[in-house]
Amino acid sequence: MVGALVAAAACGAPAARPPAANATPAPPPDAVRAYSVCFAPPSEDWTRRFSEHAVAIGGGVDLHLGAVADDGRTAYGLVRRSAADQAVAAVDLATGAVTSIAALPAGAAGIGSMAASGSWVVWQQANSAANLGDWAVRAWSRESGETLDLATSRSPDGQQAFGQAPLPVAGRGMVAWAQPQPRQASHPVATVERYDLASRRTTVLDSGRVSGPVLAGADLVWARVEADGSYALRAVDAVSLRAAPLPERVRAPGPVVYLAGSDRYLAWSTDQRELHVWRLGTREYGDYTADVRHPLQFLRLAGDFTLWYAGLPSTVLDLRTGHAFDVRGSLAGTDGLIAESEAARLSYAPLTADARIDGCG
């Protein structure tokens, strides 16, 4: 090849110019891997992981698992003794001991979403089984025992919010959610709100046809529908609130139904079967296709896994292999473990370096 280039130059062909010293090299192309998700029962290894860390929940009460503390010692969720006796509670993962945090109103429908970070636990509760539009967002400090009322479905003038109840997230000293507004048009509109737990101040980050935000690394990320009907993802630094850059493939994600974020990944579903995942700080993406029996909803992330609840069952997906298994209970997790509650039993599987879902069928 060198000889051919020299000959061409000798015959009068223009010599190639060296790149300018200050030219910006082209970025490497995105690395996108596609997976058709394969579902199977938990392997013997995963069954062992959960069974080695299982406890009976104190008092024999049922627990609907909502979140796990960062330190992996405590699970949080809804305990129900009867329709008139429901409470948000903490459960010790080592002993199963139950500590009530806050009682729900009589006739409440339960907990819609929950998050735990540092000393704070945050949840959205449905205050009435007869009126699912009656909800509240609350926060509880495990250090002081203080409970805060952050949001409700009623505006100060008494109007009721129109749209999905919030899915609050917590971390980096703040709580964030999408606050539905009273009906203004045929489609719901909301404001993306961030509450600083130290200053007790709320900042509105966006408004319009927006989703609830998630924490992805250091950023708050949310989706919005633009005026032309296209979808976009926006991001700000969760502390400074300065706009944060996103790759082109993330800025223009296609339709967004559910979002999830962690210190490692940002994930979004475009419908009930298609999931897209970005490994933060890289150009690596995964596109996952599930089957019709596992509709993608209420997404969560734990380590290298996505968790979701499809009515029955709940599902754990290994993002590195595209393999998944189902469990009958409710799931929550951290970077260090995945917890499951079923009836009056609570268990967890540590996410050690060899925790993978490799087999399928």
Secondary structure as GFF3:
##gff-version 3
##sequence-region A 1 361
A	DSSP	alpha_helix	2	10	.	.	.	ID=ss1
A	DSSP	beta_strand	31	36	.	.	.	ID=ss2
A	DSSP	beta_strand	38	40	.	.	.	ID=ss3
A	DSSP	alpha_helix	44	51	.	.	.	ID=ss4
A	DSSP	beta_strand	54	56	.	.	.	ID=ss5
A	DSSP	three_ten_helix	58	60	.	.	.	ID=ss6
A	DSSP	beta_strand	62	68	.	.	.	ID=ss7
A	DSSP	beta_strand	74	82	.	.	.	ID=ss8
A	DSSP	beta_strand	85	92	.	.	.	ID=ss9
A	DSSP	beta_strand	98	103	.	.	.	ID=ss10
A	DSSP	beta_strand	110	117	.	.	.	ID=ss11
A	DSSP	beta_strand	120	126	.	.	.	ID=ss12
A	DSSP	beta_strand	135	141	.	.	.	ID=ss13
A	DSSP	beta_strand	147	152	.	.	.	ID=ss14
A	DSSP	beta_strand	169	171	.	.	.	ID=ss15
A	DSSP	beta_strand	174	180	.	.	.	ID=ss16
A	DSSP	beta_strand	190	196	.	.	.	ID=ss17
A	DSSP	beta_strand	201	208	.	.	.	ID=ss18
A	DSSP	beta_strand	214	216	.	.	.	ID=ss19
A	DSSP	beta_strand	219	225	.	.	.	ID=ss20
A	DSSP	beta_strand	231	237	.	.	.	ID=ss21
A	DSSP	alpha_helix	248	251	.	.	.	ID=ss22
A	DSSP	beta_strand	258	261	.	.	.	ID=ss23
A	DSSP	beta_strand	265	269	.	.	.	ID=ss24
A	DSSP	beta_strand	274	279	.	.	.	ID=ss25
A	DSSP	beta_strand	284	289	.	.	.	ID=ss26
A	DSSP	beta_strand	300	302	.	.	.	ID=ss27
A	DSSP	beta_strand	305	309	.	.	.	ID=ss28
A	DSSP	beta_strand	314	318	.	.	.	ID=ss29
A	DSSP	beta_strand	323	327	.	.	.	ID=ss30
A	DSSP	beta_strand	330	333	.	.	.	ID=ss31
A	DSSP	beta_strand	337	342	.	.	.	ID=ss32
A	DSSP	beta_strand	345	350	.	.	.	ID=ss33
###
